[in-house]
């Protein structure tokens, strides 16, 4: 069985590679871990050079998913059973101002991926056809429900990034592939080389430098530990999951509360946190006010069991001390 992970230089992509290689922080059942070790060949693919510190146990390919030729060449070369697509343009405000670039990465690239996978021969063994696990976002919703979303709720994107991700979902769903779409919320964690930021690191790093930060006080999210999301992606691949899954942290927080919890955990000065409303911040892309998830389907079908935000911060702290 061959699993190809696109976007392997990103936070989630790296965690999936490490999870497939046996990282104990990626909480896989023992039988799944043994099966991966004995039967799975791992192909990591990302734009440019490999930035994952560990270089053994998998094949690395440079891949720009916005290039139809590169997608066709790499997929045809390896003929994967499963593609886990984590590659995307995810900077929400940049997507609003660089719309052509956003569409190329999040929509056109999905057409290239689906078209190419449809043409590959169906892999032999265990009745598996070519399968696509695709990552999407809570931002496909407008946040006006006022409570956590389930998979069957109707999307209504508020900005261009969300629109592009929803269009990518539609391409996947319209394909002839076996597919699963995993929507998630605010992914946080430590990436090799500390080259990528996220909400936790942004708050921590700025407060350590005693720099004042504006933090939204009227938006609510359910933050997701990257190792937990990686576990869900791998389980979706190994269990042959199909359909849409909501995968996030279990609890929804005000973003201002998250910033305060981060400050408290690392004993940083909260006086540098400036609460601000969405209207006052006036970001280029309008964010939905409330986007928590009901994650019962992922728990039931993917054995998903996310750690609390406090546990996630502790894991990050240990990784920072060990690796950075």
N, C-alpha and C positions, 0 to 999 in steps of 0.2 A: 504494500500500500504506500502510495506517494502522497504526501501533503505538501503543497506549495503555499508559502505565506508571502503575500505581497505587503509592501510597507514595512519590511522587517527591521528597518533602522529606527522606526518610530517606537514610542513607549509601549503600546500594546503589541506591536509586531515583535519586539525584543522579548517581551514576557511570554509570548506564545512559543517562540523558539526555545527559550529556557525551560518552559513547561514541558515541551516535547522531549527535551534533553534530560528531564528528571528533576528539575528544581522543586524541592519539597514545599516551597511557599505556594506553588500552584497545586491546589488540593485535589489531586486526582485519585480516584479509587485504585487500590492496589492492582486489581485485575486489568484496568485500563492502562496503568503504568507499565505493567508487564507486557501487555500486548503491543504498546508503542515501542518498547525496547526491542521486542523480538521481530516486529513485522513492518514498522513504519520507516520509510526513507523521507528525510526532511530536506526541502529545498527552500532556502530563504532568498527573497528577491526584493530589491529596493533600488532606488535611484542613486547612482554613484557608488562609492566604495562601501564595503561592509563596516559598519560602526559597532557591531556587536563584539564585545571583548573576547568572548569565547569563539574560537574559530574551528573547533573540531566537532565531528558528529553530524555534520550537515553539509550540503552543497550551497554555495552562494552564487547568485547571478545578479548582475546589474540589470535593472529593469525600470524603464519609464513607462508607466501604464498609459500615458497619453500618446504613445507611439504605437500605432497599429502593428507595424512591422516587428517591433520588439516583443509585443505581447504574443503575436503569432509564432515568432521564432522560439521564445523561451518555453511557451506552453507546448508547442509541438515537439521540442527537444526532450522535455521531461515527461510529457503525457501524464499529468497528475491525476490521481483518483479524486482528490479534494483540493480546492483552492480556498484559502481563508483570506479574504480581501480586506486588509486594514488600511490600504493606501487611499488617501483622499486629501483634498485641500480643506482644512478644518478651521482656519482663522476666520471667524465669522465676519468681522469688519472688513478684512481684506477681500473676502468673497463678495462683499457688497460693492466694493470699489473696483475690483478686478474680475469682472463678471465672465469674460471670455476664458480666463485662466481657470476660474472656478468650474465653469461648465465643462471644460476639457477634462479636468481631473475627476469630477464627480458624476458626470453624465456620459459624455462621449466615451470615456475610458471604460465605463461599465458596458457599453455596447460592444466595444472591442473584446472585452473579456468574455462576455456571454457568447458572442458570435464565434469566437475562437474555440471555446470549450464545447460548443455544440457540434463542432466539426471533428473533435477528437474521437477516436474509437472508444467505445464503452469498455472500461477496464474489466478484466476477468476477476473472479473471486468474490465470494460472499454476496453476490447479486448487486454489488455496488455499481451504479453508473457514475459518470462524472458529476461531482457535487460541488456547489458553490456556497460558502458561508460568507455572508456580506455584512459589514458593520454599518449601522446607521445611527440615528440620533433622536433624542427626545425633542429636538427643535422642529421636527415635522409637525408638532402640535402647537396650537396657539396659546396654551396655558390658561385658557379661560374656564376650564372645567371646574377648577377650584379644589380638586382632589386628584389622587393618583390615577394615572392612565392605565388601561388594559390594552391588549394587543388589537382588539376589535374597534377601539375608538377611532373616530374619523380624523385623519390629519388635516391641518390647515396652517401651512407655513406662513410665517410673518416676514421672513427675509430671504435673501437670495441663496445663502448657504442652505437653509432649510429646504427651499424649493428644489435646489440641485440634488440634495440627498433624497428627497421624495421621488424625483424623476429617476434617480438611480435605482431606487427600490422598484419602481414600476417596470424598468427594463429587466431586472432580475426576475420579477414575478411573471412577466410575459415570455420569458425564455422557456426553452424546452428542457432546461436543466432541472435536476433535483436541487432545491435551494432551501436555505434558511437565512433569515434576516435577523440580526441581533441589534436591537436599538439600545443605546446606553446613554449615560448622563455623567458629565464632569469626571473624566478619568484622571486619576492622580497616581503618582508613583515616582520611582527613581529610574532614570534611563542611563545606560552606559555612557560615561563621559560627561554626564550632567549637562547635555547639550540642549535639552528641551525643558521648557518651563510648564507649569500647570498651576492651578489655584493655590495649592498648598505651598509649593516652592516660591511662588510669587509673593505671597504674604510673608512667609518665613524670611526670605532673602531681603526684602525691603525693610522689614521691622528690625532685622539684625543690623542693617546699615542706618537705622534710625531715620528712614525716609517716610514721609507722610504718604498714605495711600487712600484713595477714594474707594470705598466698598459699598456696593449696592445693598440697600436695606429693605427693598420691597420685591425681591425675587427669591424663589424657593427652588432648591435642587436636591437630588439624592446622589451624593458623590460616590464614585465607584473605584475601588482599589484595582489597579491594573492587573495584579496577579489573579484576582477573582474573575475579572472579565476574560482573561486568558484561559482560565479553567473552563469557563462556559463555552468559549470558542472551540477548544479542543474536544470537549464532551459532545458538542454539536457535530463535529467532524466524525468522532469515533462511534457515536450512537446513530448516525444517519438521520439526524433531526431534520424536520421539514416544517416550514411555515415561519411566522413572525414570533420572536421572543423579546420580551422586555427584560433587560439585564442591567441592574444597577445596585447601588447600596440600598438597604432595606428602609432606611429612615430618610425623610425629607426635612431639610433644614433651610432656614433663612440664610442667605449667603453671608450676611453680616455675622450671624451666629457662628458660621463655619470659621470666619476670620478670627473671631474671638477665641474659639476653641484651639485654633492653631497657635495663636499667641500664648494662650495659657499652657499648652503642652510644652512649648520650648521656653516658657518663662520670659516672654518678650513684652515690651512696653506697648500696651494697647492704646495709649494716648495718641499714637501715630496713626491709628485707624480713624478715618473720617467717614462717618455714615453719610450716604448720599442716595437720593432717589433716582429712579430710572430717568425721569424727566430732567432732573438736574444734570445727570451724567451725559445725556444726549449722545449716545453712541450711534455710529452710522447705521447699524442694523438693530432694529427693535427686537428685544428679547421677550419671550413669553414669561409671564409672571410666575407660573407655578407648573413644574413638570416632574413630579415624582412618578414612580411606577409601581403598579401591582406586579410582583415578580413570582407569583405562585406557579405559573406555567413553567418557568425556567427551573424553579425548585423541583417541581414534579418530574419533568422530562429530562433535565440536564444535570440532576443532582447538585444544583446550584445552592450554595450556602455562604452568602457574602459575610465578610467580617465587618464589625462595627467601625465607625469612623475613628474611634479611639484606638482600636486594634490596628487599623491601617496606618495611623500616625506613628505608632510604636514600631511597626515593620519598616517604615521609611526611615525612622531615626536610626535603627540598627544598620540599615543599608548605607546611610550617609557616613556613619562612623567606620564601617568596614571598608567601603569602596571609594569614598570621595575625600 
